Structures are given as C-alpha cells and as structure tokens.
Amino acid sequence: VLFMKGTPQYPMCGFSSRAVQALMAAGAVALRTVNVLEEPEIRANLPRFSNLPTFPQLFINGELIGGCDIVMELFESGELKRIVEEATQG
C-alpha cells in the first residue's frame, strides 16, 4: 500500500509522483494507494506509527519499506522489482 498525496493518476506532490512511477516501472500493476489528503486521521497518525514524518510511505505485507528516497534507491538497484514480484506471488 502506498500512502501518498493524491492518486496515481493525479499525484499532488513530486515525491508521490516519483514513487508511483518507480512502482509502476517495477511491475506493481495492482498497486493499492491511500490519498492521505482525503484521510486526515491517517495523515495525522501514520507518521507516529511508522516514525517517518513525510509522505509517501510504502508498506508491503504490513512492513514499512520507506519513503520516496528509499523507493527510488530500491528501484535504481533493481531491488524494488524483486520486492514487488515477491509480494504479488505471496
């Protein structure tokens, strides 16, 4: 699940846009997203839960993967593709 500002079709910040693009390029065709701009409770509380103060935040199988910078690093290394493939097989 990608907690982001906006939607994949209409991201409301550059970081959310980059994370969506990386995930799609890595094969995440069934990507679930939550628009935190429309969910104020999630926007307020998720950073407390994850200890990550910014959005987007990517969770796979309930585990925090990270924000935009980490998603981009994983994409550039090829690791994001592997993570996405494992998540879709499980």
Contacts in CASP RR format, 6 or more apart in sequence:
PFRMAT RR
TARGET T0000
AUTHOR 0000-0000-0000
METHOD contacts of the structure
MODEL  1
VLFMKGTPQYPMCGFSSRAVQALMAAGAVALRTVNVLEEPEIRANLPRFS
NLPTFPQLFINGELIGGCDIVMELFESGELKRIVEEATQG
1 32 0 8 1.000
1 33 0 8 1.000
1 34 0 8 1.000
1 58 0 8 1.000
1 59 0 8 1.000
1 60 0 8 1.000
1 62 0 8 1.000
2 16 0 8 1.000
2 19 0 8 1.000
2 20 0 8 1.000
2 23 0 8 1.000
2 31 0 8 1.000
2 32 0 8 1.000
2 33 0 8 1.000
2 34 0 8 1.000
2 56 0 8 1.000
2 57 0 8 1.000
2 58 0 8 1.000
2 59 0 8 1.000
3 33 0 8 1.000
3 34 0 8 1.000
3 36 0 8 1.000
3 42 0 8 1.000
3 46 0 8 1.000
3 55 0 8 1.000
3 56 0 8 1.000
3 57 0 8 1.000
3 58 0 8 1.000
3 59 0 8 1.000
4 11 0 8 1.000
4 13 0 8 1.000
4 16 0 8 1.000
4 19 0 8 1.000
4 20 0 8 1.000
4 33 0 8 1.000
4 34 0 8 1.000
4 35 0 8 1.000
4 36 0 8 1.000
4 55 0 8 1.000
4 56 0 8 1.000
5 11 0 8 1.000
5 12 0 8 1.000
5 13 0 8 1.000
5 15 0 8 1.000
5 16 0 8 1.000
5 35 0 8 1.000
5 36 0 8 1.000
5 37 0 8 1.000
5 55 0 8 1.000
5 56 0 8 1.000
6 12 0 8 1.000
6 13 0 8 1.000
6 16 0 8 1.000
6 33 0 8 1.000
6 35 0 8 1.000
6 36 0 8 1.000
6 37 0 8 1.000
6 38 0 8 1.000
7 33 0 8 1.000
7 35 0 8 1.000
8 20 0 8 1.000
8 24 0 8 1.000
8 31 0 8 1.000
8 33 0 8 1.000
11 17 0 8 1.000
11 20 0 8 1.000
12 37 0 8 1.000
13 55 0 8 1.000
15 54 0 8 1.000
15 55 0 8 1.000
15 56 0 8 1.000
15 67 0 8 1.000
15 68 0 8 1.000
16 55 0 8 1.000
16 56 0 8 1.000
16 68 0 8 1.000
18 68 0 8 1.000
18 71 0 8 1.000
18 72 0 8 1.000
19 56 0 8 1.000
19 58 0 8 1.000
19 67 0 8 1.000
19 68 0 8 1.000
19 71 0 8 1.000
19 72 0 8 1.000
20 31 0 8 1.000
20 33 0 8 1.000
20 56 0 8 1.000
22 71 0 8 1.000
22 72 0 8 1.000
22 74 0 8 1.000
22 75 0 8 1.000
22 80 0 8 1.000
23 31 0 8 1.000
23 58 0 8 1.000
23 71 0 8 1.000
23 75 0 8 1.000
23 80 0 8 1.000
23 84 0 8 1.000
24 31 0 8 1.000
25 75 0 8 1.000
26 75 0 8 1.000
26 78 0 8 1.000
26 80 0 8 1.000
26 81 0 8 1.000
26 83 0 8 1.000
26 84 0 8 1.000
27 81 0 8 1.000
27 84 0 8 1.000
27 85 0 8 1.000
28 84 0 8 1.000
28 88 0 8 1.000
30 88 0 8 1.000
34 42 0 8 1.000
36 42 0 8 1.000
36 43 0 8 1.000
36 46 0 8 1.000
36 55 0 8 1.000
37 43 0 8 1.000
43 55 0 8 1.000
46 57 0 8 1.000
47 53 0 8 1.000
47 54 0 8 1.000
50 57 0 8 1.000
50 64 0 8 1.000
52 64 0 8 1.000
52 66 0 8 1.000
52 67 0 8 1.000
54 67 0 8 1.000
54 68 0 8 1.000
55 67 0 8 1.000
56 67 0 8 1.000
56 68 0 8 1.000
56 71 0 8 1.000
57 64 0 8 1.000
57 66 0 8 1.000
57 67 0 8 1.000
58 64 0 8 1.000
58 65 0 8 1.000
58 66 0 8 1.000
58 67 0 8 1.000
58 70 0 8 1.000
58 71 0 8 1.000
59 65 0 8 1.000
60 83 0 8 1.000
60 84 0 8 1.000
60 87 0 8 1.000
61 87 0 8 1.000
65 71 0 8 1.000
65 74 0 8 1.000
65 83 0 8 1.000
71 80 0 8 1.000
74 80 0 8 1.000
74 83 0 8 1.000
75 81 0 8 1.000
END
